Structures are given as C-alpha cells and as structure tokens.
Amino acid sequence: MAKRKIDGVLLLDKPFGVSSNNALQKARWLLQAEKAGHTGVLDPFATGLLPLCFGEATKFAQRMLDADKGYRATLQLGQVSTTLDGEGGISRSGEVSCDRAQIETVLKAFTGDIEQVPPMHSALKYQGKSLYEYARQGVEIERAARAVTIYTLDIVSFEGDVLVLDVSCSKGTYVRTLADDIGRTLGCGAYLAGLRRTRTAGFSLDDAIGLDEFGQLEMPQREALLMTPETLLTDLPQIELDMADTDRILHGMSVSRRAGWPDGAGLFQLYGTPQNGHNRAFLGLGEVASDDVLRPKRLLSTV
C-alpha cells in the first residue's frame, strides 16, 4: 500500500491491552501515512487519551511529552503487587479499615511537590536496558528518587476496598508508584487496578476516538478528524511576520524584535506570508532569546 503525506494530530482513545506503538502503527496504516509518532507512552493495561502526530506535526510532539497529565486511577486497597499494578503477583497486605476522612488526609500528604522512586517495572533505562528487563530476571536496580508534582487528588468513589481517584500531575509521574505509596501510608497496601488518561496539554479524552471506531470510518472521515499541526502549540503566543521577515525566517535567518510583537522571551507560534503568493500561513515554532532576537526552532517544510 502506497504511503501518503499526511499532516495532523489525531486524539486516540487507546484500548486496553494494546501498546502505544501498536496503536500508532494501526492508525498510521489506516491513514496510509508516511510519518507518524506518539506523544508519550501509555502502558498496555492503561487506556485513554493518546495524541498521535502525523507528518509535520511530529516536529512539535516533544512539547506534548513535557505536558501535565490527568488520569482516572482505580486503586485496589488491601493488596500489594510485585509490579504495582494488576499484571503482577498479588498478595493480601492487610484489612481495609480506613474511612473516607482518613483517605482524604493521606491524599493531602501526596499533593504538591513530592518525590517518587521509579518502579522496577518501567521503561526507564539503566546501562542501556529498560528496568523491566532486569525485573523479569529478578534483578533489583537501585533507583534515585525523582521530584514530581501532584496538583490535585480527588476522590471519585470509595466503595468497599476500591478507591477511584482523579489525578492531575506533572510529567514523569508514575501513578503506579503513587498508588503503592498511598496504600503503604494507609497501612493496608494498594495497587493500581486500572488507569485511564483523561487529559494532556489541554486536550481532553472527550474529544478522542476509539481505534475500532476509527477503523470503521471511510478515509475522508478519518482525515476530517485530524487537527492541524499548530494545534499542539495553541498555548503559546503568536508572532505575525511580514513578507520580508517571513522570507528571512524560512531561510533559517534571525529577525530582531519588531514593534507589536508580544513582550518577553520564549517560544512563539510563527505566522507569516510566504513570497510564493500564499495567504497568511502557520510557519512553525520560533524562539525569542534574551537578546530580543527571533530565531527559527521548528519550521514546517510544506510552507
């Protein structure tokens, strides 16, 4: 099947039991796209929002990796797991005698800036190998704690020994570790029985489509669901360039700050009018440094 140049972003609701890469490759095949990439791995047992980038949109995928995340997490209290989730060996740790008030008190202790030790069953690398490869061999690797931020921890439901939480957190947060730490602090143990990503970088699961449903659409309908590459940069301010400055930027040159630009340094969406006669167009990502000079950072090759 011939590959096509497809540019855009698809909000996918990743199904259970499918790796992020397999979901990406299936969507890529359905679109017959030349180039594709995802924006942060979801474990196979996790479901939910997985933005997929195609073509020119892959140039901006890194910003999605650095974005804050939101999850719906289901904790099984009273048990611990060798993998901190339902895929490992399970053993009962203690009776669940805590009430909602005690849980809320514990959750407050895990809200804000905290430190986590990455789990052994993770893709984190050590000497060129993922930690989960060592874990499968029964080898324990010493891991340094990492700083993460838990913005909010809200109880969705608490019935019997099952606790459901809405988690808002920074990048790099291991929700499995969070579940295990909460269980230990409660004194009864806990593991992550279910995980569903609900948001990332301003995108919501409400706007995502399932892989099976996507596959049932006709090609024009699939393409219509793709958002433009600049959708990944909507949180950034915009700089408007005239035709001359557009030409300089597109040729890899810098431009000194102009009147009317947003104040300050940092990253900006770039819009301009190319000399090929096109109307105003999204050019890509630029950066203004402390010297008040704009330099191109990631530009579309299709302008």
C-alpha positions in Angstrom: 0.0 0.0 0.0 1.5 3.4 -1.0 2.2 5.8 1.8 0.8 9.3 1.7 2.0 12.6 3.1 -0.5 13.2 5.9 -0.1 16.1 8.4 -2.1 16.5 11.5 -2.9 15.3 15.1 -5.4 12.5 16.0 -6.8 12.2 19.5 -7.0 8.5 20.1 -8.7 6.7 22.9 -6.2 3.8 23.3 -7.8 0.5 24.1 -6.8 -1.9 26.9 -4.1 -4.4 26.1 -2.6 -2.6 23.2 0.8 -0.9 23.3 1.1 2.7 22.4 3.3 1.8 19.4 0.9 -0.8 18.1 -2.0 1.7 18.4 0.1 4.2 16.5 1.1 1.8 13.7 -2.6 0.7 13.3 -3.7 4.3 13.0 -0.8 5.0 10.6 -1.8 2.1 8.4 -5.5 3.2 8.4 -4.4 6.7 7.2 -1.7 5.3 4.9 0.6 7.9 6.4 4.3 8.2 5.7 5.4 9.5 9.0 3.9 9.2 12.5 4.8 9.4 16.2 3.0 9.3 19.5 3.3 11.9 22.3 4.1 9.8 25.4 3.7 6.1 26.1 0.7 4.6 27.8 1.2 1.1 29.3 -0.7 -1.7 27.5 -3.0 -2.1 30.6 -3.8 1.7 30.6 -6.4 3.2 28.3 -7.4 6.7 27.3 -6.1 9.8 25.6 -3.1 9.2 23.3 -2.5 12.1 20.8 -0.9 10.8 17.6 1.1 13.0 15.3 1.5 12.6 11.6 3.9 14.2 9.1 4.8 17.8 10.0 3.0 17.6 13.4 5.8 15.2 14.6 8.1 18.2 14.8 6.1 19.5 17.8 5.5 16.2 19.6 8.2 16.8 22.2 6.1 19.6 23.8 3.4 17.0 24.5 5.8 14.8 26.3 6.6 17.6 28.7 2.9 18.5 29.3 1.0 17.9 32.5 -1.4 15.0 32.5 -4.7 13.9 34.0 -5.8 10.4 34.9 -8.7 8.4 36.3 -7.0 5.8 38.6 -8.6 2.8 40.2 -6.8 1.6 43.4 -7.4 -1.9 44.8 -6.9 -1.5 48.6 -5.8 -4.3 50.9 -3.4 -5.9 48.4 0.1 -5.2 47.0 1.5 -6.2 43.7 5.0 -7.1 42.5 4.6 -4.8 39.5 2.5 -2.2 41.5 -0.4 -3.0 39.1 -2.8 -5.9 38.3 -0.3 -7.6 36.0 2.0 -8.8 38.8 1.7 -11.3 41.6 -0.9 -10.2 44.1 -0.7 -10.8 47.9 -3.0 -9.5 50.6 -1.3 -6.9 52.7 -3.9 -6.0 55.3 -7.5 -5.4 56.1 -9.1 -2.2 54.7 -10.2 -0.4 57.9 -9.7 3.2 56.8 -12.6 5.6 56.2 -13.0 8.4 53.6 -11.8 11.0 56.1 -8.5 9.1 56.7 -8.1 8.7 52.9 -8.5 12.4 52.3 -5.9 13.1 55.0 -3.4 10.8 53.3 -4.2 12.3 49.9 -3.3 15.7 51.1 0.2 14.4 52.1 0.7 13.4 48.5 -0.5 16.6 47.0 2.1 19.2 45.9 5.8 18.6 45.2 6.7 15.1 46.2 9.5 12.5 45.4 9.0 9.2 43.8 11.2 6.2 43.3 10.6 4.9 39.7 9.2 1.3 39.7 11.3 -1.6 38.5 8.6 -2.5 36.0 9.1 0.6 33.9 10.8 1.6 30.6 13.4 3.7 32.4 16.9 2.8 31.1 19.8 1.5 33.1 23.0 0.7 31.3 21.1 0.6 28.0 18.4 -1.8 29.2 14.9 -1.0 30.4 14.3 -1.6 34.1 11.5 -4.0 33.4 14.1 -6.3 31.7 16.1 -6.5 34.9 12.9 -7.0 36.9 11.9 -10.0 34.8 15.3 -11.6 35.6 14.7 -11.0 39.3 17.4 -8.3 39.5 16.7 -5.2 41.6 18.4 -1.9 40.5 18.9 0.9 42.9 16.9 3.9 41.7 17.2 7.5 42.8 14.0 9.4 43.8 12.7 11.9 41.4 10.7 15.1 42.0 7.2 15.3 40.5 4.2 17.5 41.3 0.7 16.2 42.1 -1.6 19.2 41.5 -4.8 17.6 42.7 -6.0 14.2 44.1 -9.8 14.0 44.1 -11.9 11.0 45.3 -14.3 9.9 42.6 -15.6 7.0 44.6 -14.7 4.8 47.6 -16.7 1.6 47.9 -15.5 -1.4 49.9 -11.8 -1.9 49.1 -11.9 0.0 45.7 -10.8 3.7 45.6 -11.1 5.7 42.4 -9.2 8.9 42.1 -8.9 11.8 39.6 -5.1 12.6 39.4 -3.7 15.8 38.0 0.1 15.6 37.8 3.3 16.8 36.1 5.2 14.8 33.5 7.2 11.9 34.8 4.7 10.9 37.4 4.3 7.2 38.0 0.7 6.6 39.0 1.5 3.0 39.9 4.1 4.3 42.4 1.6 6.8 43.7 -1.0 4.1 44.3 1.6 1.9 46.1 2.7 4.8 48.3 -0.8 5.7 49.2 -1.6 2.1 50.2 1.5 1.9 52.3 0.6 5.1 54.1 -2.9 3.9 54.7 -1.4 0.8 56.2 -3.4 -1.7 54.1 -1.5 -1.7 50.9 -2.8 -0.9 47.4 -2.0 -1.5 43.7 -3.2 0.3 40.6 -6.0 -1.8 39.2 -6.9 0.5 36.4 -5.7 3.6 34.7 -7.3 5.9 32.1 -5.6 9.1 30.8 -8.2 11.8 30.6 -6.3 14.8 29.5 -2.9 16.1 28.4 -1.7 19.5 27.2 -5.2 21.0 27.0 -6.6 18.0 25.1 -9.5 16.0 26.6 -10.5 12.4 26.3 -14.0 13.6 25.5 -12.7 14.6 22.0 -10.9 11.3 21.3 -12.0 8.4 19.1 -11.5 4.7 19.7 -9.3 2.6 17.4 -12.1 0.3 16.3 -14.4 3.2 15.6 -11.7 5.0 13.7 -11.1 1.9 11.6 -14.8 1.7 10.6 -14.7 5.2 9.0 -14.1 5.9 5.4 -10.8 7.6 4.5 -12.3 11.2 4.1 -13.9 10.8 7.5 -10.6 9.7 9.1 -8.8 12.7 7.6 -11.5 15.1 8.8 -10.7 14.1 12.4 -7.1 15.3 12.1 -6.3 18.6 13.7 -3.7 20.9 12.1 -0.1 20.7 13.4 -0.3 24.2 15.1 -3.0 22.7 17.4 -0.1 21.4 19.5 1.1 24.9 20.1 -2.1 26.8 21.0 -0.9 27.6 24.5 1.9 29.7 23.0 1.6 33.4 22.0 1.8 34.3 18.3 4.1 36.4 16.3 3.0 37.8 13.0 5.7 38.3 10.4 5.6 40.5 7.3 6.6 39.1 3.9 10.3 40.1 4.3 10.7 38.7 7.8 8.8 35.6 6.7 11.4 35.1 4.0 14.3 35.5 6.4 12.8 33.0 8.9 12.1 30.4 6.2 15.7 30.7 5.1 16.9 30.0 8.7 17.9 33.6 9.5 17.1 35.6 12.6 14.9 38.7 13.0 15.3 41.4 15.6 12.2 42.2 17.7 9.6 44.3 15.9 7.0 46.7 17.3 3.7 44.9 18.0 5.3 41.6 19.0 4.3 40.0 22.3 6.6 41.0 25.2 9.2 38.7 26.7 11.4 35.9 25.6 10.5 32.2 25.0 8.7 30.1 22.4 6.2 31.5 19.9 3.9 30.3 17.2 5.0 31.9 13.9 2.7 33.1 11.2 3.6 35.0 8.0 3.0 35.4 4.3 5.4 33.5 2.1 6.6 35.1 -1.1 5.1 32.3 -3.1 1.8 34.2 -3.0 0.1 32.1 -0.4 -2.1 33.7 2.2 -1.2 34.0 5.9 0.2 30.7 7.0 1.5 28.9 10.0 5.2 28.7 9.7 6.3 26.8 12.7 7.9 27.3 16.1 10.3 30.2 16.9 12.2 31.3 20.0 13.0 34.9 21.1 16.1 34.9 23.3 17.1 37.5 25.9 18.8 39.5 23.2 15.4 40.2 21.6 16.2 38.3 18.5 13.8 35.8 17.0 15.3 32.6 15.6 13.5 29.7 13.9 13.3 26.5 16.0 11.0 24.1 14.2 9.6 25.1 10.8 7.2 23.3 8.5 8.7 22.0 5.3 5.4 22.4 3.5 5.3 26.3 3.6 
